[in-house]
Amino acid sequence: MKDNDIKCLKLELGKLIKCDLKILEKYVSLGKVKEGYSFVKSFKIRVTDWLSKFKRRVQELEDELENKKLSESNIFDAWLQHI
Protein backbone atom coordinates (compact mmCIF):
# COMPACT_ATOMS: atom_id res chain seq x y z
CA MET A 1 0.00 0.00 0.00
CA LYS A 2 2.77 2.40 0.91
CA ASP A 3 4.56 1.76 -2.40
CA ASN A 4 1.32 2.39 -4.27
CA ASP A 5 0.85 5.73 -2.45
CA ILE A 6 4.43 6.72 -3.29
CA LYS A 7 3.85 5.87 -6.96
CA CYS A 8 0.64 7.93 -6.99
CA LEU A 9 2.43 10.85 -5.34
CA LYS A 10 5.26 10.61 -7.86
CA LEU A 11 2.75 10.63 -10.71
CA GLU A 12 0.98 13.66 -9.24
CA LEU A 13 4.33 15.39 -8.76
CA GLY A 14 5.20 14.68 -12.39
CA LYS A 15 1.89 16.15 -13.51
CA LEU A 16 2.46 19.26 -11.37
CA ILE A 17 5.95 19.69 -12.77
CA LYS A 18 4.61 19.46 -16.33
CA CYS A 19 1.88 21.92 -15.48
CA ASP A 20 4.42 24.29 -13.89
CA LEU A 21 6.61 24.02 -17.00
CA LYS A 22 3.66 24.88 -19.24
CA ILE A 23 2.84 27.87 -17.05
CA LEU A 24 6.49 28.93 -17.10
CA GLU A 25 6.60 28.60 -20.91
CA LYS A 26 3.46 30.72 -21.22
CA TYR A 27 4.92 33.28 -18.80
CA VAL A 28 8.13 33.45 -20.84
CA SER A 29 6.09 33.69 -24.04
CA LEU A 30 4.02 36.48 -22.51
CA GLY A 31 7.25 38.24 -21.56
CA LYS A 32 8.39 38.03 -25.17
CA VAL A 33 5.06 39.43 -26.33
CA LYS A 34 5.39 42.27 -23.84
CA GLU A 35 8.92 42.96 -25.07
CA GLY A 36 7.67 42.95 -28.65
CA TYR A 37 4.82 45.28 -27.73
CA SER A 38 7.26 47.55 -25.94
CA PHE A 39 9.47 47.63 -29.05
CA VAL A 40 6.50 48.40 -31.30
CA LYS A 41 5.31 51.11 -28.92
CA SER A 42 8.72 52.81 -28.82
CA PHE A 43 9.01 52.47 -32.61
CA LYS A 44 5.61 54.12 -33.01
CA ILE A 45 6.75 56.99 -30.76
CA ARG A 46 9.92 57.45 -32.82
CA VAL A 47 8.01 57.36 -36.12
CA THR A 48 5.42 59.81 -34.80
CA ASP A 49 8.21 62.14 -33.67
CA TRP A 50 9.96 61.83 -37.04
CA LEU A 51 6.69 62.52 -38.87
CA SER A 52 6.06 65.59 -36.74
CA LYS A 53 9.56 66.92 -37.48
CA PHE A 54 9.09 66.16 -41.17
CA LYS A 55 5.77 68.03 -41.29
CA ARG A 56 7.32 70.98 -39.48
CA ARG A 57 10.23 71.04 -41.95
CA VAL A 58 7.85 70.87 -44.93
CA GLN A 59 5.94 73.82 -43.48
CA GLU A 60 9.20 75.75 -43.01
CA LEU A 61 10.17 75.09 -46.62
CA GLU A 62 6.73 76.10 -47.89
CA ASP A 63 6.94 79.33 -45.87
CA GLU A 64 10.42 80.00 -47.21
CA LEU A 65 9.24 79.40 -50.78
CA GLU A 66 6.29 81.74 -50.29
CA ASN A 67 8.61 84.43 -48.89
CA LYS A 68 10.95 84.07 -51.87
CA LYS A 69 8.04 84.34 -54.30
CA LEU A 70 6.85 87.49 -52.53
CA SER A 71 10.35 88.92 -52.56
CA GLU A 72 10.77 88.18 -56.27
CA SER A 73 7.39 89.71 -56.96
CA ASN A 74 8.39 92.86 -55.07
CA ILE A 75 11.68 93.07 -56.96
CA PHE A 76 9.89 92.59 -60.27
CA ASP A 77 7.30 95.26 -59.37
CA ALA A 78 10.08 97.67 -58.38
CA TRP A 79 11.90 96.98 -61.63
CA LEU A 80 8.72 97.61 -63.63
CA GLN A 81 8.29 100.98 -61.93
CA HIS A 82 11.75 102.08 -63.04
CA ILE A 83 11.21 101.20 -66.66
C-alpha positions in Angstrom: 0.0 0.0 0.0 2.8 2.4 0.9 4.6 1.8 -2.4 1.3 2.4 -4.3 0.9 5.7 -2.5 4.4 6.7 -3.3 3.8 5.9 -7.0 0.6 7.9 -7.0 2.4 10.9 -5.3 5.3 10.6 -7.9 2.7 10.6 -10.7 1.0 13.7 -9.2 4.3 15.4 -8.8 5.2 14.7 -12.4 1.9 16.1 -13.5 2.5 19.3 -11.4 6.0 19.7 -12.8 4.6 19.5 -16.3 1.9 21.9 -15.5 4.4 24.3 -13.9 6.6 24.0 -17.0 3.7 24.9 -19.2 2.8 27.9 -17.1 6.5 28.9 -17.1 6.6 28.6 -20.9 3.5 30.7 -21.2 4.9 33.3 -18.8 8.1 33.4 -20.8 6.1 33.7 -24.0 4.0 36.5 -22.5 7.2 38.2 -21.6 8.4 38.0 -25.2 5.1 39.4 -26.3 5.4 42.3 -23.8 8.9 43.0 -25.1 7.7 42.9 -28.7 4.8 45.3 -27.7 7.3 47.6 -25.9 9.5 47.6 -29.0 6.5 48.4 -31.3 5.3 51.1 -28.9 8.7 52.8 -28.8 9.0 52.5 -32.6 5.6 54.1 -33.0 6.7 57.0 -30.8 9.9 57.5 -32.8 8.0 57.4 -36.1 5.4 59.8 -34.8 8.2 62.1 -33.7 10.0 61.8 -37.0 6.7 62.5 -38.9 6.1 65.6 -36.7 9.6 66.9 -37.5 9.1 66.2 -41.2 5.8 68.0 -41.3 7.3 71.0 -39.5 10.2 71.0 -41.9 7.9 70.9 -44.9 5.9 73.8 -43.5 9.2 75.7 -43.0 10.2 75.1 -46.6 6.7 76.1 -47.9 6.9 79.3 -45.9 10.4 80.0 -47.2 9.2 79.4 -50.8 6.3 81.7 -50.3 8.6 84.4 -48.9 10.9 84.1 -51.9 8.0 84.3 -54.3 6.8 87.5 -52.5 10.3 88.9 -52.6 10.8 88.2 -56.3 7.4 89.7 -57.0 8.4 92.9 -55.1 11.7 93.1 -57.0 9.9 92.6 -60.3 7.3 95.3 -59.4 10.1 97.7 -58.4 11.9 97.0 -61.6 8.7 97.6 -63.6 8.3 101.0 -61.9 11.7 102.1 -63.0 11.2 101.2 -66.7 
